[in-house]
Amino acid sequence: MVEVMRAAADGLFEFEVRYLGNLDDRTCLVSGRIRHSVAGGGFADHESHWLCVFKDGLLWRCGVYPASRKALATLAEHGHSLGIQAAQLETANR
């Protein structure tokens, strides 16, 4: 798991939070900018929005969107689930 997280963060240079607001008692919208490396050299700098849903005081769901209106539309359409399905763990019967 640590190696996967390191690989995912390898090209991330920085991020900046520009807005953080509560939408209801369980949900917040975070808006900011991300600067990261791109294939072939150089870097990209773009706007990003995170819709975070908490349950029992812990982060339960988090979606990343290119525009705040897409994040808000997802919340309106899917509610607190954000349309994210829980992973199903398979157990081997022996």
C-alpha positions, 0 to 999 in steps of 0.5 A: 500500500505504501508503494502504491501511494508513493508512486501516485504522489511521485509526480505531484509537486504541490497543491494549494487550497483556495476554498474550503466550505461546508455544504451540510453537516457531513459534506465539504467542498475543497477547491484549489490548484494542483501542479504536477509533472507530465510525461515528456517533461515539464509540468501542468497547473490546473484547478481541481475540486474535492467533494469530501463526505464524512461518516462517524467523524472519518472521511468516508467518500471523496471525489475529485472533479475538474469543476465545482459545478460537476462536484455539486451536480454529483452530490445532487444526483447521488447524495452522500454516496457520490455514486461510489460503490464500496469495494467487495472483498472476496474470501476464499472458501477452503 
